[in-house]
Amino acid sequence: MASASLAPFARFRNTFPSAADALEKKFASDLRKLKYFLGRAETSPQAAPCCASPETEEVHMLDLLAKLPLYAPEVWYEIVTGQKCPNDAKNDYANIGVAFDASSRLRRAGIDFYHLELTKKWMDSSYGGVVPFCYVPGTIEGGAPASVEARQILSSQDHDKIPPPPSSIASIRVVAISDTHLFHDLVPKLPSGDLLLHCGDLSYEESRSEDAREFDKKWEELHESFSAFLEWFKGSNLAAAQALRWMGSASHDFEHRVLVAGNHDYIQLGACEIPATWPFRSASSRAAKSPCLGLGKDTFFFLRFVYTSHA
């Protein structure tokens, strides 16, 4: 019966005794986000023999952390422990969702270290420490579908090798990025172009963050005055405001910049009137404008994310 209430960290210690102390030593958090996360008293999924319970204490963060190498060791073991993954440690695909749910909760609790390390490892092992991009030249003539040539994978250091468009035709160069998830500081210098398109997920799990609560509270305090709200937002330390400031500084060479709000971008979505079908919209309707209009150049445009569901 004792094993029925085994916590994930205790199970991790039993499974990988030599690595448990290393896991503990690497634990760190943004205390502001951690306090808010623990105050929500959420209950995360568990795999037997572990039992679910509200996560209200800091020790529960170790349980979340332990789930990563416990159920997805091929991805997380080395990142979390700093040790080489044992040869016999394989992903538990029946419960791998428990690990990736825990990784999401850790980020919301302000524990970014492990995701940053995993991103850096991916960059170093796959592309020699630089972010790759895909160059896809294409042409449209006389209303015909785009003719796309063979794509080329280049490093961000080789962006100057992209050939210029033919001088005989009018052209526009689009640079598209997406899913920066508040890790925009890892994005290298962008290739030059006419239009910068961020295809969504500038932020991360924003709807359940303290930033979202602060955003909603301030909007109500200012009686839904967009101009007053915008002045507050521009000087705020909200993660979304910082990300937009980065996008403004990173794209100063572009004539136009388009931001598409993804499902992680609660604040960008909340600044617009959103269809009632949106599954996690704020109860209040907001002016059909966006905070990004007030940051950097005035050439930002905002595209509302369109949500569709399928039976």
Sequence and secondary structure as in RCSB ss.txt:
>XXXX:A:sequence
MASASLAPFARFRNTFPSAADALEKKFASDLRKLKYFLGRAETSPQAAPCCASPETEEVHMLDLLAKLPLYAPEV
WYEIVTGQKCPNDAKNDYANIGVAFDASSRLRRAGIDFYHLELTKKWMDSSYGGVVPFCYVPGTIEGGAPASVEA
RQILSSQDHDKIPPPPSSIASIRVVAISDTHLFHDLVPKLPSGDLLLHCGDLSYEESRSEDAREFDKKWEELHES
FSAFLEWFKGSNLAAAQALRWMGSASHDFEHRVLVAGNHDYIQLGACEIPATWPFRSASSRAAKSPCLGLGKDTF
FFLRFVYTSHA
>XXXX:A:secstr
 GGGG  HHHHHHHHSTTTHHHHHHT    HHHHHHHHHHT      TT       STHHHHHHHHHHHHH HHH
HHHHHHSS   TT    TTTHHHHHHHHHHHHHTT  HHHHHHHHHHHHHHHTTS EEEE  EE  TT   EE  
 EEEEGGGGGGS    TTS    EEEE   TT GGG       SEEEE S SSSSGGGSHHHHHHHHHHHHTTT 
HHHHHHHHHT   HHHHHHHHHHHHTTT SEEEEE  TT HHHHHTS   TT TT  SS   S  GGGGSSSTTE
EEE        
